[in-house]
Every structure is written in C-alpha cells, then in structure tokens.
Amino acid sequence: MTDSLKEIPIFVAAVEAGSFSQAATRLHLSRSAVGKSIARLEERLGVRLFQRTTRSQSLTDSGALFYERCQRALEEIRGAESLLETGKHQVSGRLRVALPVLFGRQCVAPLLIELTQEHPGLELELAFSDRVVDIVEEGFDMAIRNGTLADSSVLVARKLGEHRMVLCAAPDYLAANGRPDTLADLHQHRAINYLRAGKVLPWQLADNHGNSHSFLPKSSINMDDLQAIADAALKGYGLAWLPCWMARGAIQQGTLIPLLKQAPDVRFDVHAVWQRTTHLPLKMRVAVDMLIHRLPAVMSVDLA
C-alpha cells in the first residue's frame, strides 16, 4: 500500500500540468516514468483515469472523481506538514520565487538573500523575468508583481507595499538649463521618456496647490528600459520620471536632484502572489512577513 501511494502525487501533477511531459518536467522525471506510474495506478484501481489521443489527454469521469479526492488528501498532508514545520520553528526547503528584473534585482533579491543567512536550511531559487509567469504551470512557490493584478480564483495575493515615482535630473543638467519651479516650466526642458507598448508614459505630478496633473513630456529621448533612462539622466541628458526605489541611491548621493511635487494619488502596489492553499508553508510565511516588514523602506526615499 505504501508503494502505491507514491503514484498519487504523480497522478495529481499530471492532471494539473495538463500533460505527462509537463508533469515530468515539474517532477524532474522522464515522461516514460510518469506514464508508467499512471499505468500502474490505473491497473491497480481497475479503471481508466485518462482518455488519451495522439494530440491530447483528458480525465475520464472516474479520473475526475479520483483527482478531486486525491487533491483534497494531498492538501491535508501538506497542511499537516506545515503545522509540524511551524512547531519546529525551522525554515527549510527550496523556495522558488519569480521576480521582475530590475525591481527584483535592486529591491527584493537582497532581502531574500539575507533571509538565507538567517535560515541556513532555506534553499533559494530566484528567476528574473518581466513576463507574468504561470506560477502553477512553471512550479514557482511565489511571484512578486508590480501594479494591478488580474482576478484569479487559483492565486492568493498579499500586498507588500507600494512604490511612488519621482521627477529628477542631474545637477549638471540643472546648472546648464535651470531648475523647473512649476509644471509650466517643464515645456522648456528636455525629457527622457519611458515607452510602454510604443507610447510615452505621461508624468503624474502635482501643482503648487497639491492638485494632480498628467503631463506628457516633449519627446527628446524615448526608451523602454528604466535602467537606460536612469543612466541617461545621471549623464545630464534631461529630466526623468523614475521609481523612487531606482532613484533612491542617486538622490542620497546628490547625483540626481528631486524636482517639483509628486502627485499624492499615484502609487503602484507591490504584491506577493502564490497558489491558493489551506496552509501556507513556513518558508513562504517567513519570506512574505519579512518583505512586508522591510520592503517599504527599500522602495521609499525622502524627497524633502
């Protein structure tokens, strides 16, 4: 009986992955090993679990019923393991996290790496990509995402904080071109613009009365890479509207100067996202709690 239970997680993985080959990738097995495991399970149960064709596979009615019970049982087992793990107060195991490239590299990764120093049993695996990864399909424990989240019945999100933007320029640029004191002054300045889907992203700024305004800067340099925009601003090529977490170090060092007032209602939420589960593993709970506690300070900057 014990040996036969080993086939249950493989069966569940095959259902959730949508194919034996995808399940094999997620489980680090060969496709043949997955197929043989499913065949042994079907033989033992005396029913066909999958309806297979040359191009697709789908669950039979018996397979769907069996999957529902197996999935529920595995959730209970994982919950029990989580409770035991919590009781030991030991954070261990592999934690796979998907991160946006720049934000992940500058803000999140250093904090998660520090976490491994506090918990030697934690194995950290970070994947940097600006695409929206499929957490379930690609086997990630968690993803960090900026901005508005799509609705999902499969995923759970926890807000980690929010970041704001800052209009800034290099001292050399301001010395040569003057410092803008009002929104109207911006028309006289060169801008380094951020392109999103081929369109310039408007700056969201506040006037001297604190009212928010959307300002479309005159095109001077247009790029779709924030790091390239920050580099150009540091070299004195024009004004740039950057995330505070990106401009933070340069502002503290005096190599970028914050300008005007930022629109108080322009904030971009940052979330941790993971697959819905009854009991959150201790390694994930510790990581999320740490990010909630420390990430806001990393993203902010004193603009006074």
C-alpha positions in Angstrom: 0.0 0.0 0.0 2.8 2.4 0.9 4.5 2.0 -2.6 1.2 2.6 -4.3 0.7 5.9 -2.6 3.9 7.2 -4.4 1.9 7.3 -7.6 -0.8 9.7 -6.2 1.3 12.9 -6.4 2.4 11.9 -9.9 -1.2 11.5 -11.0 -2.2 14.9 -9.4 0.8 16.6 -11.1 -0.2 15.1 -14.5 -3.7 16.5 -14.1 -2.6 19.9 -13.0 0.2 20.2 -15.6 -2.1 19.2 -18.4 0.2 16.7 -19.9 2.6 13.9 -18.9 5.6 15.7 -20.4 4.9 18.9 -18.4 4.4 16.9 -15.3 7.7 15.1 -15.9 9.4 18.5 -16.2 7.9 19.7 -12.9 8.7 16.5 -11.1 12.2 16.1 -12.6 11.2 12.7 -14.0 11.2 11.3 -17.5 7.9 11.3 -19.5 8.2 7.5 -19.6 8.4 7.3 -15.8 5.2 9.4 -15.4 3.4 7.3 -18.0 4.3 4.0 -16.3 3.3 5.3 -12.9 -0.1 6.3 -14.2 -0.5 2.9 -15.9 0.3 1.1 -12.7 -2.2 3.2 -10.8 -4.9 2.5 -13.4 -4.2 -1.2 -13.3 -4.4 -1.3 -9.5 -7.6 0.7 -9.4 -9.1 -1.2 -12.4 -10.3 2.0 -14.1 -9.0 4.3 -16.8 -8.1 7.7 -15.4 -7.2 9.5 -18.6 -8.7 9.5 -22.0 -5.7 9.7 -24.3 -5.4 10.6 -28.0 -2.3 11.3 -30.1 -2.8 15.0 -29.6 -4.4 15.4 -26.1 -5.3 13.9 -22.8 -8.3 14.4 -20.6 -9.7 13.0 -17.4 -12.4 10.3 -17.6 -15.3 10.7 -15.2 -13.6 8.2 -12.8 -10.4 10.1 -13.2 -12.1 13.5 -12.3 -13.7 11.9 -9.2 -10.4 10.3 -8.1 -8.4 13.6 -8.7 -10.8 15.6 -6.6 -10.3 13.2 -3.6 -6.5 12.9 -4.2 -6.1 16.7 -4.4 -8.0 17.1 -1.2 -5.9 14.5 0.6 -2.6 16.0 -0.5 -3.8 19.4 0.7 -4.4 17.8 4.1 -1.0 16.2 4.1 0.7 19.4 3.2 -1.2 21.2 5.9 -0.1 18.6 8.5 3.5 19.0 7.3 3.2 22.8 7.6 1.9 22.5 11.2 4.8 20.2 12.1 7.2 22.6 10.4 5.8 25.5 12.3 6.2 23.6 15.5 9.9 23.0 14.8 10.4 26.7 14.1 12.8 25.7 11.4 12.7 27.3 7.9 13.9 24.8 5.4 13.5 23.5 1.9 13.6 25.1 -1.6 11.8 28.4 -2.2 11.3 29.3 -5.9 10.5 32.9 -6.5 9.8 34.7 -9.8 10.8 38.4 -9.8 10.6 41.4 -12.2 14.2 42.0 -13.5 15.1 45.5 -12.2 12.8 45.7 -9.2 13.7 42.2 -8.2 17.4 42.7 -8.5 17.6 46.0 -6.7 14.9 45.7 -4.0 13.7 42.1 -3.4 16.6 39.8 -4.1 19.0 41.4 -1.5 16.4 40.9 1.2 15.6 37.3 0.3 19.4 36.5 0.2 19.7 37.9 3.7 16.9 35.6 4.7 19.1 32.6 3.8 21.8 33.8 6.1 19.2 33.7 9.0 17.9 30.3 8.0 20.7 28.1 6.7 18.2 25.3 5.8 16.5 27.5 3.2 17.5 26.9 -0.4 16.6 30.0 -2.5 16.0 29.9 -6.3 15.3 33.2 -7.9 14.1 33.6 -11.6 14.2 37.2 -13.0 11.8 38.0 -15.8 9.4 40.8 -16.7 6.8 38.5 -18.1 3.9 37.3 -16.0 4.9 33.7 -15.1 2.4 30.9 -14.6 3.1 30.0 -11.0 1.3 26.7 -11.1 2.4 25.6 -14.5 6.1 26.6 -14.0 6.4 25.3 -10.5 7.1 28.5 -8.6 6.2 28.9 -4.9 5.7 32.6 -5.2 6.0 35.6 -7.6 6.5 39.3 -6.9 4.3 41.5 -9.1 4.0 45.3 -9.5 0.8 47.1 -10.4 -2.8 46.0 -10.8 -3.3 42.2 -10.5 -5.6 40.2 -12.7 -8.5 38.4 -11.0 -7.8 34.8 -10.1 -9.6 32.0 -8.2 -6.4 30.0 -8.2 -3.9 32.5 -6.7 -3.7 34.4 -3.4 -2.1 37.9 -3.2 -0.6 39.8 -0.2 0.3 43.4 -0.5 3.9 44.0 0.4 3.9 47.8 0.0 3.7 50.5 -2.7 6.2 52.5 -4.6 6.0 56.0 -5.9 7.7 58.0 -8.7 10.0 61.0 -8.6 10.9 63.6 -11.2 14.6 64.2 -11.1 17.6 65.4 -13.0 21.4 65.6 -12.7 23.0 68.7 -11.1 24.9 69.4 -14.3 21.7 69.4 -16.3 20.1 71.8 -13.9 23.1 74.1 -13.8 23.0 74.4 -17.6 19.3 74.6 -18.1 17.8 75.9 -14.9 15.5 74.3 -12.4 11.8 74.0 -13.2 9.6 75.5 -10.4 6.2 74.9 -11.9 4.5 72.5 -14.3 4.5 75.2 -17.0 8.3 75.3 -16.8 8.6 71.7 -17.9 7.8 72.8 -21.5 11.3 74.4 -21.7 13.2 71.2 -20.7 14.4 68.1 -22.4 12.8 64.8 -21.3 13.9 61.3 -21.1 10.7 59.3 -21.6 9.6 55.8 -20.8 7.9 54.0 -23.6 5.3 51.4 -22.8 3.8 49.5 -25.8 5.2 52.1 -28.1 3.6 55.1 -26.3 5.2 57.7 -24.0 4.1 57.2 -20.4 2.8 60.6 -19.1 4.2 62.0 -15.9 1.8 62.3 -13.0 2.8 65.4 -11.0 1.2 67.9 -8.6 0.9 71.7 -9.0 1.8 74.2 -6.2 -1.7 73.7 -4.7 -1.2 69.9 -4.5 -3.6 69.1 -7.3 -2.7 66.1 -9.6 -1.9 66.7 -13.3 -0.9 64.4 -16.1 1.9 65.9 -18.1 3.0 64.5 -21.5 6.7 65.5 -21.8 8.1 66.7 -25.1 10.0 63.9 -26.8 13.7 64.2 -26.5 14.9 60.6 -25.8 12.4 57.7 -25.7 13.3 54.3 -24.3 11.5 51.2 -23.0 14.2 50.4 -20.4 14.1 52.2 -17.0 17.8 51.5 -16.3 18.8 53.1 -19.6 16.6 56.1 -18.7 18.2 56.4 -15.2 21.7 56.2 -16.8 20.9 58.9 -19.3 19.5 61.2 -16.5 22.7 60.7 -14.5 24.7 61.8 -17.5 22.7 65.1 -17.7 20.7 64.4 -20.8 17.4 65.6 -19.4 14.6 65.2 -16.8 13.4 61.7 -15.9 10.4 60.3 -14.0 11.7 57.3 -12.2 10.5 54.9 -9.5 11.8 56.1 -6.1 13.5 52.7 -5.5 15.6 53.2 -8.6 16.5 56.9 -8.0 17.0 56.4 -4.2 20.7 55.8 -4.2 21.5 58.6 -6.7 19.3 61.1 -4.7 21.0 60.2 -1.5 24.4 60.7 -3.1 23.4 64.0 -4.8 23.9 62.8 -8.3 20.1 63.2 -9.0 18.0 66.0 -7.7 14.3 65.6 -7.0 12.1 68.2 -8.7 8.6 69.6 -8.2 5.9 67.7 -6.2 4.8 64.2 -6.9 1.0 63.5 -7.4 -0.1 62.2 -4.0 -2.6 59.7 -5.5 0.0 58.0 -7.9 1.1 54.8 -6.2 1.9 51.4 -7.6 1.1 48.4 -5.4 3.6 45.5 -5.0 2.2 42.1 -4.2 3.5 38.6 -3.4 1.4 36.0 -5.2 1.1 32.3 -4.7 -1.1 29.3 -5.4 -4.2 29.1 -3.1 -3.6 26.6 -0.3 -5.1 25.7 3.1 -1.9 26.0 5.0 1.0 28.3 3.9 4.4 26.6 4.3 6.5 28.2 7.0 9.3 29.1 4.5 6.8 31.2 2.5 5.2 32.8 5.5 8.6 33.9 6.9 9.6 35.3 3.5 6.4 37.2 3.0 6.4 38.6 6.5 10.0 39.7 6.1 9.2 41.5 2.8 6.1 43.2 4.3 8.3 44.5 7.2 11.4 45.6 5.2 10.5 46.2 1.6 8.6 49.5 2.1 11.8 51.2 3.4 13.8 50.0 0.4 11.2 51.4 -2.0 10.8 54.8 -0.4 13.0 57.9 -0.5 12.9 61.1 1.5 12.0 63.8 -1.1 12.0 66.7 1.4 
